[in-house]
Structures are given as C-alpha cells and as structure tokens.
Amino acid sequence: MSYQVLARKYRPNSFDEVIGQDHVVQVIKNSIEQERVHQAFLFSGTRGVGKTTIARLLAKCLNCMSSDAPTSQPCNKCESSISIQEGKSIDFLEIDAASRTGVEHMRELLSSVHTSPSVSRFKIFLIDEVHMLSKGSFNALLKTLEEPPSHVIFLMATTDPEKVPKTVISRCLQLNLKTVSRNNLQEHFRKICEKEGINSDDESLSLVAKSAEGSVRDGLTLLDQAIAHGNGKLVADDVKKLLGTIDDSLIYELLDSITDGRKEDAFKTLNNIEKLNPDYEALLKDLISNIHEVSLHQVLKNSNKEPVAKIASKMDEQYCQLIYEIGLNSFQKIHTHPSPREAVEMCLLRMLAFQPVQNMNTGEVKTQKKKTNKAPIKSAKKEKSLINEIAQESHEINSSSWPDLFNNMQLSSFAKNYFGNLSFGRFNDQKLFLCGSKDQLDIPEKIISEFEGKVKEKFGKIEVFLEEGISSSSPNKINEENKIKDIENTKNELSNDSEIKNFLDEFDGEIEVVTKIKN
C-alpha cells in the first residue's frame, strides 16, 4: 500500500513546522547560532508532542552539510539531512531503550563512541524512552555522558523523567515539551485538511483537537480515522459518533436539571444521551469541565456562553464546588465500577442528594444573592421582615418554649445547623428576635428562604429579626446538653442494675460511653 498515514506524512522537516513548542525551539536555535551546543539533551513530555521529532531535527541541524558549521535551518537536500530523515544515516544511531535495556547493550553502544563519524560532522546517539534503561545501563553511561568525545552528541527522549536518575539529568540540558493547545491543534488540522483536499468544518476539527488531549500524533491518528469514517470528509455528527462525544447542549440540559433539583428530568436527559452510545468516561469528563466553567464564571464573569451564564446565576457557589468534587471522585473511580453507566447514575444521584434547600411552596430553587455586607441582618436590612402577612396561629413564644417550637419545625439539616445556633432574644408586638455572633448571622439566602417557609407553616403574622448578641441557650446547645444528660442517666441506670453490676464486678469491667454524632 502506498498510503502514508498523516502522522508520518506531516512530520515536521524544519523547526518552523513544529507547533506548540516555541520555547524549546528557541533554546535550540539560539544554542546553534551562538555555537553553544550542549553535549547531551534530554527531551521530556507526554506522548506525541514532538520529542523524537525535535531530536531528529536537531541532528539534521548539527550534521547539515549545506554550510561549514551547524545551522538552525537544515537544507533537507544534502546527503546527511536526507539520510537522517529516512533513518539510514550511519552517523545517527537511534536506539529504542525499551528493547535494549541491558547493560551489555549499553556497553556495545559505548564501544563505538570513540570512533570518528564516517561522513558527517557529529556522531549522534538518540536514545528513545531512556527511562526504560536498567540501573546498570545508566551507570555504564554516566562517565561517557559527562565527558564525551568532541564529535559525539547524546539526545535522549522520555515520557517519564522521574524515572531517569538525577545523576543523568544533571549531565544533560533538559527541555520539557508542553502539551499543544486545542486552538493550535485545530488550526494545524485545518491546514492539513486543506492540503489533503478534505472538506471539514470548525466543529469537527474542534472535536478531534479536544479528543487529542494535547498530543499532535494522537490528533493526527484520530483525524485519519475520522476521515475514513466520514468517507473522505469531516462531518460533525459523524465525528461525534466516532469519538463517542456528547453535544454540549445535552450536557447543559443535564447540569441545569441538577441545579434545579429536577431528578426525573436529569435521568430523562441521561437516557437521551444513552441513545447516542456515549463513552461514559468522556461524559463525566465533559460534565466536570462544564461545572468548572460555571464555577469560574461565578467569580470572573468570563464566559460568553449563554447556558453557562444562566446556570452560574442560579447555582449556589458552595454547591457548585461540592458537585465538582462529587464528579471528580466518580471520574477517578469509574474504572473500578462494574458498569460505567451505573457509575454515572450514582454520580448524578449524589449530586441531587446534596441539592440545596428548595422553596417549599414552588419547588424552585431561589438564586442566592451575593452579600456585600456581613453585618448583622437587623442593621443591614433595617429590620426588614423575613416573614410577611401569613395566617396567624396561636403559639406562645418565649425563651422556654422556643427550643421545642424550633425542633418541631422540621427543618433541613442545613437550616437546623444555622438557625439552631441562634438563641431566643425576645418576643413582643408580633416581633421575634433571634441573636447570635456575627459569624452565626452570616446565613445563606437559600437557608433563610427555607426558614421563612417553615415559619409560615408554624406561626402567624410574625416578623423575625436577627441581631448580634451572645448565643447562650440556643436550641442546638440545649439539645446537646439534653443528650449528655440522657447518656449520664442511662449510664447511672445501667450501673445501678444488679445483674449488670454483678457482671462488671466479675470481669473487673466498667461502662464506657461511646458517642456517635450523626450528621
């Protein structure tokens, strides 16, 4: 077959064709032009970002015979450049460390170091995946690497620099290659499609660039596959089916349902997504990415996407952080789950289970308003009532009755946590005053909304005010004290029981109280 895959066909032949690694290219060019070429280079980075490609280009630059000295622009016409490009140069040895890990292989290699190059300027050794060498091989290489002959250059590439001994790294000029940005990859793929005469659109190229995850080689392989799948053209729908990606509108719809606590709608959307035969790992990754975008917009207002802005405006900031952590934990464990679909379902159930308190009357989540002043609510809101014009019920409210009345309001754990720490202040003229410290009065609007709804059910036309003061006898504190009393009473009853007392005496034991706090 005469067809050459895109990853090989469009491998850069000069530094000008390398994308996304300007910082590395600049270092190499300057080194060559200033005649300060290091004796050993270590190129590190993830797969497919150009480590061996740049190493080969450097070899061509050093051995290009179009000039009397190394050049940063190889001619690609001389015998040396062509032979390196075709892998036939006798002065450019490329070794795969993964298949030649033993010390005997390294000794064989080093035996030829002192031999002068046959036809080129330098004898260059390229060791790919150098971290795969054995400890003995590294030790054998050390001395030669530190003081190689003037005609020898070592080039090494690795995807795992942490496994390369520090003694080796210290003898090399280490150049770290970055993953290539999505925009750079998309533009690169667009130019290739134009050269190949392939019809494409921006959405298709963007999908391929996104799936490449910063790897040029992975992206070109996916591009080859997408072209074959689309019968010689790139169509967004075909690319989505190939890659198992989901349209952003469905992700927004799913996230919007989670935000509003609409459980049935969330799973209806998930069922619609299932019809597309998705990659559930990619689905979770997209969901996490969109939550991240929403969270950033809540702080920076930097997204120009209308669905993101809409979700960000009505999602509680703390809840946004919580579901991000839930999604991230689910993503990390998806490979250990027997069913990816069930893993995603459990992730959604967790997100919905921790959904903030909803409006009790309408079932809709209220938007949390950003507070600019955390002073006591009484002074900040000028005694604005939290409860207005509701049916009156007969309840005698005082310091003695308030804890019981509060406990019977059937509040959520969130509201109990906030309002249960406030003490009864006073009640007169249909005005109820609750007091607490400044920090205790900093209550989210959604929690206040829930408290408002429950008070409407329990009491009549009463105005509620929060003021700064000492919270000495709050319902939560009284409940805790009652629990301690109950435990002590139970302990005393058990201690006074004759059978238990005899049992303890027989085994020289004692009653130990173990408390377990339930959230």
N, C-alpha and C positions, 0 to 999 in steps of 0.2 A: 504494500500500500504506500502511495506517495504522499498521503496527507500528513502534515506535521501539526501537532497539537499547538494551540495558541500559546501555551506557557513556554514552549521551546521556540516557536517561530518569532515571538516578540520579546525574547530575552534581550536586554539592553546590550548594544555593541559599543556604547560610549557612556561616560558619566552624565552627559546631557540627557540621556534617555532614562536614567534612574529616577524614580518618583518617590517622594516622601522621605528621602534620606539626605537632605541637603547638608545637614550638619556633618555627616560622615564624609560626603563627597568633598566638602570644603577643606576638611582636615587633610585628606589625601592629596588634593590638588596643590594646596599650599606646601605640603611636605616635598612634593616632587619639584615644584618650581623653585623652592628655596634650597634644593639639594640636601634636605634633612630627612631622608627616608630611613625609617626605623628598621632594625634588623629582624623584628618579629611583630606581627599584627595578630590581634585576637578579635574576631568579629562575633558578637553575641546578639541574640534576638530570637524571637519566635519564628516558627516555620514560615517559609515563603515570603520573607521581607527583603531578600536580596543579599544574604551573607556570602554565599559562594559566588554569586554573580559579580558582586563588587570585588571580591578577591581575584577573580579571573580578569576583570578589567584592570585592576592594579598590576597584575602580572603582565598584561599586554602593554601597559604604560611603561613599565620598567624595561621590557625587552623589545619594544618597538624600534625597528632599525631605520625608520624614516628620518631620524635625527641622530646626532652624535652623543646625546645624553637622554636619559629618561624624559618622557613628555607626558603632560596631563591629557593630551588629545591623541590617542593612538590612531594610526592611519588605517588600520584594518585591511591593509593591502600588502604589506611586507610578508615575507615567508614566516617570520616569527609570530606576528599577530594572527595570521590565518591558522597556523598550526596549533596555537593555544586555543583559538576559538573552536577548532574542530577536535580538540583533545588529542592531538598527535605529536605535540612538542616533546622532544627528548630532554629538554631542559626545564620543563614544567611538569612536575610529578604531583598528581592528585591522588591522595590516599584516603580511603574510607576507614576511619578508626574503628567503626563498629565491626568490621570483618577482619581487622588486623590489630587486635588488642594486645597480643602477647609481646613480651619483651624481646623475643627472638626476631619478630618483625621489625621492631624499632632498631635493633642492632644492625639488621640488614639494610635498613634505610640510612642509618647514620654512617655506614661504611662507605657510602657514595658521596658524602658531604664534601670531602676534601678534593674530590675530582673536579676539575675546572669544567665550566659549561662547554658544550660542544660547538654550538653555533650562535648562542645568544649572549647577552650581556651578563645575565644573572642565572644561577640555578635556583629555581623557586620550588619550595615544597608547600603544597596546600593540603592540610590535614582537616578533613571534614568530620564533624561530630567528635571533636577532640576529647570531650569529656568521657568518651567510652574507652579510652586507653586505660590499661591496668596501672596499678601503682608502680610496678617495676618499669613499665614503659616510660612513665613520666620521669622517674628517677634517672633513667638512661638518657633522656632527652635534655635534662636540666643543664648540664655543663656546655653542651653544644649550643643550646638555645641562648645561653648567656654570652658566649664568645664564639659566634660562628665565623667561618672564613668570610672575607670581604665580598666574595662572589655569591654568597648564599643568603636568601631571604626566606623566612618562615611565615606562612599565612595559615591561620587556624580559625575554624568556624565552629560555633557551638550553640545549641538551643538551651543549654543548662550550665551557665558559667559557674554556678555554685559548686558543681562537682569537679571543677578544674582546680588543682592545688594552688594555693596562694603563691607558692614559690615560682610557679609557671606564669601566673598572671603578672607578677611583679617584673618579669623579664620581657613583657610584651606591651605594645601600645594597644590598649583595649578600646574598641569602638563599639558602642551599644546602638544597635539599629532599632528604630521605633516601629510600631505598627502603623500602617498607612491609613490616613483619614478616609472616611467614607466619600467625601467630596472628591478627593484626589483619585480614588479608585473609580468612581463613577465617570469622571472625565477621561481617565485612561481607557476605560472600556468603551466609551463613546467613540473615541478616536480609532480604536481597533475595529469596531463595527463599521465605521465609515470606510476604512481601508479594505475590509473584507466584503463590503457591499451588502451588509446585513441591515435590514430595516429594524429599527429599535425605537423605543420611547423612553422618556426620562424615568417613568415609574419602574419599568422593567430593569433598567440599569441600576436604579437605586436599590431595588430588592436584591439583586446579585451582589452589589457592593456591601450591603448590610450583612448578608449571609457570609461574605468572605471574612468578616471579623478582622480586618486589617492586614490580611495576607494576600499579596498580589498573586501568588501561584494558585492558592485556593480559589480566588476570584476568577482567574482565567479558566481553571478547570470547570467551575460552575457555569461560566459563560459558554464554554464549549458544549456542556451538557444541555444548557437552556436553548442554544441554537439548534441542536439536534432534536430536542423535544418539540420545538416550535416549527420544525420542518424548514429551517433556513431563515427564520425571523424571530424576533422577540416580541411577544405579546404579554402584557401584564398578567392577565388571567392565567395563561399557560405557565408563566414563571411562578406564580403563586401556588399552583397545583404541584409543580415540580418541587418547590422548596418547602411546601407544607406551611407557608406563612399565611397569616390571617389579615384580612383587611382592617385597617386602623379603626374604621367606623364601628366594627363589631367589638373591638377592644374598648372603645369609648362607651359603647352601649352597655357592656358588661360592667365597666367601672362606675358608670352612672347609676346602675341598679344597685351596686354595692353601697355607694354613697348614700342613696335614699333608703336603703334597707328593704328594697323590694326583692324578697327572696325568690318568689316564683319567676319574676322577670329575669333575674340573674341566671337561673338554671334554664330558662327558655332560650336565652341567648347562647348559653353553653351548648345546648342541644343543636342550635343552628350552626354553631361553629363545628360541632362534631360531624355534620354532614359534609364538611369540606375536607375530611380526613387529615386533620392537622397534626403537626408534631407538637405534642403537649409540652415538651420541654421548651420549645420555641414560644409557645403560647404563654407559659409562665414568665419567660424572659421578657416578652413584649409587655405583659401586664405590669411587671416590676418597673420596666423602663418608663411606662406612661405614668405610674404613680410617682416616680422620681421627677418627671417633668411637671406634674401637678404641684408637687411639693416645692420645687424651685419657683414656679410661677406665684405661689402664695407669698413668697418672700421678695422675689425680684421683679415680678410682673414682666417676665421676659419672653413669654410665649405668644406667638401670633396665631395660634390655632384656637379657633372659637370653642371647640369641645373641651379643650384643656382649661381655658379660662372659665368656662361655665362650671366645670366640676370643681375647680380650685376655689371658686367663690362660695360654694355651699358645703365644702368638706371641712370638717374641723381639722385644724393643723395637727393636733396631737393624734387624732385618729388616722391621719394620713401617714404619720411616722409609724404607727402601730401596724397598719396593714402592709406597709413596706417591709417591716421585719417579718411579718407572717409569710408574705410572698417569698422573701429571701430564704427563710428557713425551709419552706416547702420545696423551693428550687434545689437547695443543697441536698435534700433527701429523696428527690424524685427517682433516682436510680435504685434506691433500696426498696422502693414500693413495688408490690407485685403488679399493680396496674397504674400506668401514668394517668389515665382518665380519673381514677379514684383519687389519686394524689391531688389533682387539680380541684376535684369536687370538695375534698376535705379542706383545701386551702380557702375556697370560697365560703365554706361553712364557718371556718374560724373567723374570717373577715366579717361575716354577717353576725356572728355571735357576739362580737365585741363592738357592734354598731352603736354609736352614741344614742342617748335618750331621744325618743321621738316625741313630737307633740301628741299629747294623749287624745285630743279631740279629732284631729285631722289625719294623724298618722304620717304627716310630712315632717321631714327634718328641717328645723329652722337654721338659717345661716348664722354662724357665730360672728358677731360684730367685734372688730378689733377695739380693745380698750386702750385709750391713750392716757388715762389717769387711774391709778390703782389706789386712790384714796378711798376711805370708807364710803359706801354707797350712799349713805344719808347726805353727806356734804356734796358728793359728786353729782348726784341726781336731784339734789334739792328736795329730798323727801318725796320723790316720785313714787307712787304706789306701784307695787308689783301685781296687785290684785284689784280689779275694778268691777263694781256693780255685779255682784253674784248673789245668788239666793242665800238668805240668812238661815243658819241652823243654830240651835241653842246649844252652845258649848261654853262651859265656864273655863276660862283660860287664866291660869295663874302659874306661879313658879312650881307648885306641887303637881298640878295636872298636866303641865306642858310635856314632860318626858313621855308619859303614857299616850297622850294625844299624838305626839310626834311618831312614836313607834307604831301606832295603828294606821298611819297614813299610807303604808305600803309603797314606800319609795324604793327606787332602784338603789343598788349598792353605791353608785356614784353619788346620788343625792344624799343618801344617808351619811356618806363619808364627809361631804361638805357641810350640810346643814346640821348634822348630828354633833358637830364640834362647836356649834354656837349655843350660848346659854340664853335662857329666858331673861329678858330685861324688865319689861313692864307691859301692861295691857290696860289702856284706858281710851275712852271715846272711839271704840272700834279700831284702835291702832295697836298693832302688835310690834314690839321692839325686840329684836334679837341682837346679841352682841358677841363680839369675838375680836381676836387680834387682827392687825392689818392684813397679814398673810391669809388668815382664815376667811376674811371677807372678799378675797380675790376669787370669785366663783364664776366659772364659765357661763355664758348666756344660756346655753342649752340646758344646763343643770337648773338654772333659775326658772327656765320655762317649764321644766318638769315639776318643780316645786310649786309653781303657780297653778298648774293643772290639778295637782293633788289637793292643794288648799281649797280650790274651788269646789272640789267634791266634798270636802270635810267641813268647811266653815262657811259662814255667810259673808256679808259685806264688811270685810275687814281689810284694813290697809296694813301692809307689812313694811317695816323699815329695818335696815341693818346699820348698826353703829359700832364704832370702835370702843372696846372695853375689855374687861377681864372675863374670860370664859371659864368660870369656876365650877359650874354644875351643869354641864352640857349633857344631853341625852346619852351620847356615846360614853361619856365618862361615868355616868350613873349606871349604865348597862354593864360596863366593865367592872365597876365596884360590886354590883349585884352578882355577877358571875363569880367573882372571887369569894364573896360571902357564901354562895351556894356550894362552891368547892370545899370551903372550910367546914360548912355544916355537914356535907356528905362525908368528909374525912372524919369528923367527930362521931357521926353516927356509926361509921364502919369501925372506928376504934373502940367504941363502947359496945359493939355487938360481941356477945360472949363467945360465939363459935369462932369468929374471925380473930378475936383476941387470943384465944387458945391456940389457934393455928399459927399466929405470929410468934407467940411465946415458944412454941415447939420448934420452929425453924429459925428462931432468933431473927425475925424479919421485921420490917416496918412498912408502913403505907407511904408510897411515893406518888406525889401528884404530878401527872404529866398533862400539860395543857396543849391543846392543838387549836390554833386560831384558824378559823375558816374564813376565807375571803368571800 
